[in-house]
Amino acid sequence: MEFGSPIARGNTADIYICNDIIVKLFHEKSAPNEALREARKQAFVYSCRINVPKVWGVRKMDNRQAIIMEYIQGKTLGQMSQEEIRSLDDILTLSVAVQQQIHYKKTVNSVWSG
């Protein structure tokens, strides 16, 4: 399958957009269950009603692990910092706020689930 040029590149994967669907295609040297592990974490965060893309599945594509997820229109924190839309302090504050939401939801879910 041909994906064209990635919209982002990282240490573990390249990100592609195909027909309003995001494909996170992991590098061949990734750990065998890396995509599944990451997809489960993201699905948990999504279940906590935190604004992250919904994961639709994990599969092999071109003999590489891939996460298939929804595309959410907008800029990443990295893009905002490069474009200086927000100050570094604003970006760090936003990042910390999201992390606090995740930890709060995890704590509340742990208390209620036993």
Secondary structure, 3 states (H helix, E strand, C coil): CCCCCCCEECCCEEEEEECCEEEEEECCCCCCCHHHHHHHHHHHHHHCCCCCCCEEEEEEECCEEEEEEECCCCCCHHHHHHHCCCCHHHHHHHHHHHHHHHHHHHHHHHHHHC
